[in-house]
Amino acid sequence: MAERALAAGPRGLGAGVVLLGTLGALALAAPLLATDAAWAPIPYRPETTDLTARLEPPSAAHWLGTDGLGRDLAARIVHGARVSLGVGLLAAVLSLGIGTPLGAWAGYRGGWADAVVSRAIEAALCLPVLLLVIAVLSTAGAWLETWSDPVRVALVVGLTGWMPTARYVRGEFLRLRQADMVAAARAVGSGHLRVVGRHILPSALAPVLVTAAFAVGAAIGVEAALSFLGLGVQPPTATWGTLLSDSREHVARAWWLAVFPGAAVFLAILGCNLVGEGVRDALDPRRRRP
């Protein structure tokens, strides 16, 4: 049993990489996969409407069926992957860019810096993420309106999702700043930047890599929830969240409108979680096979 548990990490990591790689390839190739050219695997554009073919179930003509306006669901899911995955990646990069320096500063400096950052993290973590994002979207003002919907959502999700990264990086810096390698570096006259950049930060990258994978999955889920509620990316832009929102009107008679976009969201988040857990297991010596 223990050997099987230890071996599950690499298998999970591989499955997560395959899932995310497949979804990423579909997103990148969407302009070629779903277009009105005769040679395209999905010979429809995501915005093309055909009222004579509305609410058709999956068939040879429309692999995943059509929506209430006769738009091909497969084309919209493939093109929606570009927005949903892009929002997730941008939000994760932003949250890492904020959380990593803050956590490093708090953990390395200690004292009042650690107290301020720790209290900020605790206060932010007391609020549900979705409610915090909605509050920021509602009160941020006109500056958000200058950005496109996907960038606007990514900015808000990233600005409100830095706390887990900061907490983990802070903990690693608190542990590593007392390590022998840090004491030796200080003994030979290394400055703070050299100690942090060359000795502590490389050793603290494990939680950063793990939280990066989880942050992408969380951001994809938050974007889908916001778009479902009508607060995220607005129609006619296709995202997995807007597709789920559109399905509410017809879900009783067109099950495919909710199942396939929901499956896309589920697979993307599952892939991110598998990659995160796989990286964590690979970097944790206690989980490696002897």
N, C-alpha and C positions, 0 to 999 in steps of 0.2 A: 504493500500500500504506500509506504513512504517513497519507494523508488518511482512508482507511478505518479505520485504528487510532484516529485522533483522533475520528472520528465515532462509534466504538463506545461511547465513554463515555456520551453522552446517551442512546443507544438502550438500553444496559444499565441505566442509571438508571431510564428509563421502564419497562422490563420488570420491574425489581425493585419499583418502586412499584405496578405493576399486580398483581403476584403478592401482595405483602404486603397491598395494599388489598383484594383479593378474599378472602384468608384472614381478614383482620381483619373484613370485613363478614360473612362466614359465622359467625365466632365471636360477634360481637355479636348477630346475628339468630338464633342457634341456638335460643333458647326458642320462637321463632315458626316456624322452619323445620322443626324436629324435635319434634313433639308429637303427642299422640293425637287431636287434632282432625281432623275429616274433611277440612277445607279445607287442611291443612298439606301442603307439598310432600313431606315425609317424615313420614307419619302414624304415627310410632312414637316412644315415649320411649326414651332410651338404656338405661334400666334394665329395660324391659319384656322379660320372657322368654317364649318360646314353644317348648317342647321338640318340638312337632310340626313346627317349621320350622327345626330346628337344621342348621347347615352347608349351607344352601341357597346355590347359586352366584348371582351377579348376575342379576337378572331385573326384570321390570316391577314386581313387588310389592316387591322389595328391591333397590334400585339397585346396591348394592355387596355384596350377599349378607348372610348372617347368620353369627354365631359359634357356638361349641359349646353355648351356652344358648339359641339362637334369637333373640338380640338383633340388631336391625338395625344393620349395620356403619356405614352412612351416618350414622345418628343419633348413634352413638357417636363417629365421627370429627368431626362438626360440633361436638358438645358438648365433645369432647376438645380442640378448637382453643382454646376459652376458657381451659382450664387451661394447656396447653402454651405458648401465646403470652403469657398473663399471667405465667407463671413467667419466661419469657425477658425480658419487659419489666422486671419488678420486679428481677430479678437484674442486668440491665444498668444500671438506674438506681442500684442500690446500689453496684455496682462503679465507676461513674463518680463517685458521691458520695464514695467513698473515694480512688480513684486520682487524681482531678483536684487536690484540695487537697494531697495528699502530693507529687505530681509538681511542682506549682507552688512549694511550700515548698522542696523540695530544689533545684530549678533556680534559684530566685531568691536563696536564701540562700547556696548553695554551702557550701564548707567541710565541717564535721563533719555538718551536716544532710544535705548531698548524699551524703556517704560512708555514713551510716547507712541512708538510704532506698535508695540504690543497692545496698548489700549485701543488704538485705531483699528487694529485687526479684530480684536474682540468685539468692538462695537459694530463693525460692519458684518461680522459673522452672525450676529444676533438677528439680523434681518434676512428673511427669505430672499434668495437671489432674484427671483422673478419680480417680486414686489419692489425690490431696490432698483432693478432695471426700469420698470414701469415708472417709478417715481422720478428717476433721472430723465427719462424720455419726456415726461410731462412738464418738467420744470427747467430743463436745460436752456430754453429760450431759442432765439433766432439763429444762433451760431450753428446749431445742428442742421438747420434747414438749408444751409449752403452746400451740404454734402448730399450725394446720392443716397438712396435708401439703404443699399447694402453697406456702404461705408459708415453711414450714420448708425446703423444697428451694431456693426462691428466695434465702432468707437465706444458706444455705451456699454456693450457687454464686456469689452476689454477693460474699461475704466472701473467697472464694478466687480471684476473677477480676479484681481491681483492678490487677494488675501491668502488663499492657500499656498501660493508660491512663496510669498513673503514669510509665512509662518514656517514652512519647511526649510527654506534657506537660512532663516534666523537660527533655527535649531542646529543646523549643521555648522554654522559659523561659531555658535556658542561652544560646540563640542571641539571643533578643530583649532580654535584659537589657543587652546591649552596644550596642543599636541607638541611632541618633541621637535618635529620638523620646523614648526613656527618658532619655538624657542631658539633653535639653532640658527635660523635665518636672522632673527633679531640680534643674536650674539655676534654675528659677522657684520652687523651694521646695515642690514636691509631696511629700507623704508616701508611705510605702511602700504603703499601701492604695490610694491614688489612682493611683500608678504601675502597680500590678498590675491593679487593677480597670478602669482606663480605657484603659491603653495596651498592656499586655502580654497580658492574658487575652483580649480580643477578637481579637487577632492570632494567638493560639495555639489558637483554637477549631477550626481545621481538623482536627487530629488527634483532637480530642475527638469531633467529629461522625462521623468515619470509624470510630473505634474503637467508638463507640456502636452503629453498625449491625452491625459484626462481633461485638460483645459479645452482642447479642440472638440472633444465629444460633448462636453458641457455647453460650449458655445453653440454648437449645432443644435442641441436640444432647446436652448433658450431662444435662438433665432426662430426655430419652428414654432415654439409656443407664442412668441410675439406676433409672428405673421398669422398664426391661427386666430389670435385675438384681434387682428386688424391693426396692431401697433408697430409692426415690423415693415418688411418690404411690401410695398403696395402693388396691387394689380395694375397693369397686365403682366408685370415681371413675374416669371415663374420661379417659385422656390418650393421646396417640399412643404413648408408651413402654409403657404398660400394655397397649394393644392389640397391640403387637408381642410383648410377653411372653406374652399369652394365645395368640398364634398358634403358638407353638412346639409345642404338643401336637397340632395338627391341620394343620400346614403341608404335610405330604405329600399330604393329600387336599383341602385347602381353601386354594389358593394366594392367594386374595383377602384372607385374613386378614393376610398379611404384606405384600402388594404395596401395597394402598391406604393403610394407615397409614404404611408406609415412604415412599411417594410424598409424603404430606403433610409428613413431616419433611424430606424432600429439597427440596421446593418452598419451604418456609419458610426453610431455611438458604440455599438458592440466592437467594431474594429478598433476604435480608439482605446477602449478599455482593455482589450486583449493586448494591444501593443504596450500600453502603460504597465499592465501587470507583468508582461513578459520582460520588459526592460528592467523593472524592479527586481524580478527574480534573477535575471542575469547579472545584475550589479550587486546583489546581496550574497556574500560568500556563504551565509548560512543556508541558502536555498540551492546551492550548486551540488551536483552529484559528486561524491567523493571519488 
